[in-house]
Structures are given as C-alpha cells and as structure tokens.
Amino acid sequence: MDAPHYPHGVMVQIYREGEPDAYGDLRDADGQLLDRYAHLSHTIGPCAISWTTTEEYVDGETITIAAQVTAPVRSDVRGTDRVKIAGEPFRIVGDILDPRNSFTGWSPGRRFRLARGF
C-alpha cells in the first residue's frame, strides 16, 4: 500500500544539535563551531498538523500551544530535535511513533507531539 500524502500539509524545519567535542563545544562535520539551535539541519514534509490545544491565557500571557504532527513515513526526526513551523519554535515532547496497522502493515507516517518554545 502507498504511504499517505498530505498535499496541503506544512513543511517542518528540523534543527539538530551537533556532537560535542572534548571541551563540550558543538561542532559540525567540518569542525566549525555551532550555535546550539541556530542552524537548520533539514526540512521534512509536507506534514499534517493537528493543533491539540488552544492558546491558554493566564493574565493575558500565552502559556502552552501544542500540536500533533504526522510526517511522511521514514522522515528523519529525533526526540532531541527542535522544530520550527511557519517561523514559530517548538520542541518535541514524548516519543516519536511509527504506528502500523497490524493486519495490512500500512502506516499513516511518523507521529510526534510538539510544545511551543525551544
């Protein structure tokens, strides 16, 4: 069976930390010093996004905005990644799931939850 496509989905930018050197500094594959979240690693999508909460206000301040993302099958995303959707920063909360139908083996894609903020 074919994997689902989300023609009107959203592209999700993935920000990934580098590997720390002996001094704890993050460096890229060429040895250049990295700012922790300043460098875009890659983009995945188009993704289906389901906003699971609305904006919650306490004295007029936004506290939490969360979403569930369904990305294409085999998308390169890790639990330690940070993401941006339409320029807004989010962090991955919880596990990244690859749900499969036990009878057909069909998968809707990789699923993960986001909360606002890096």
N, C-alpha and C positions, 0 to 999 in steps of 0.2 A: 504494500500500500504506500501511497505517496504521503510525504510529510505535509502538514498543513502550511499554507502560505497566507500571509497577512498583508495583502496589497495596500491597505490603508493604514498599516502599522507605523510605529515610530522607531527611528534609528536611535540606538542607545550607545553612548560613548563610554568605553571602559578605560579607567585609569588604574594602572597596576604599578605597585611598588617594585623597585629593583631589588637585587640581592645585596645585603650589607657586606662591606669589606671588613678587614680585621679591626678597623677603627670604628665600625658601626655606621660609616657613611654609605649611602645608597649610590650605586654606580650602574650605568648602562653597559651593554655588551662591549662598547668601545672604551670603557673605563672612565667615561665622563661623569662627573658628579651630578646627581639628580636631586631636584626638589621633590619631596615625597609625593605630592599629588599634582604637580604642575604639568606633567607630560602625559598626553593621550597615548594609550597603548594601541587601541584599535576600536572599531565600531562593529556592533552586531545588529542584526535586524533584517527586515522590519519585524518589530515585536508587537504583540498585543498587550496592552496595559489596562488593568482593571484597578481603578482607584478604590481601595478598600475602606478608607476613612475619609471623612471630610475634614476641613480645617477646624481645629479645636482652639477656642479662644479662652484665655484667662486674662482678664483685664485688658482685652484688646490685642493680645500678643498671640501669634501663631505658635502652637506647641508641637504638634505632630501632623505630618502628612505622610501617608503610607500608600503603597501600591503593590499589586502582584503582577509580575512580568512573565509572559510566556514568550520565550525566544525560540528561534529555529532550532531544530534538532542538531546536536553536536556543536552548539555555539561555545566559543571559548570564553567562559566566565568562571571565576573562582569566588569563594566566600570572602576572601580578603580584598577583593577588588572594590573600587569606588566607581560610581557611575554618574553621568550627567544625562538628563533628559531635557531637551529644549533649553539648555544652559543652566538648569537647576541641579544642584548637587544632591546626591543620595548615597547611602551606604547600604550594603546587602545585610539583611537581618535573617538569621537562621540558615537552614540547609538549602542547597541547590538540588532540586529534584528532577529526575528523568522518568516521569510516570509512563507506564506502558499498560496497554490492555492485555490481560493475561491470556486471552483467547486468540487474539489476532496479532499481537506484538506491535500494534500501531501506537505511536506516541504523538501527543499534541505539541511536544517541544520541551525545552528545559524551562522549569519554573523556579522562580525565586521571589522573595519579598524585599521591598525597599522601604527605608525610612529616610526622611529628609535630613540632609546635612552630611558633610564629610566627617 
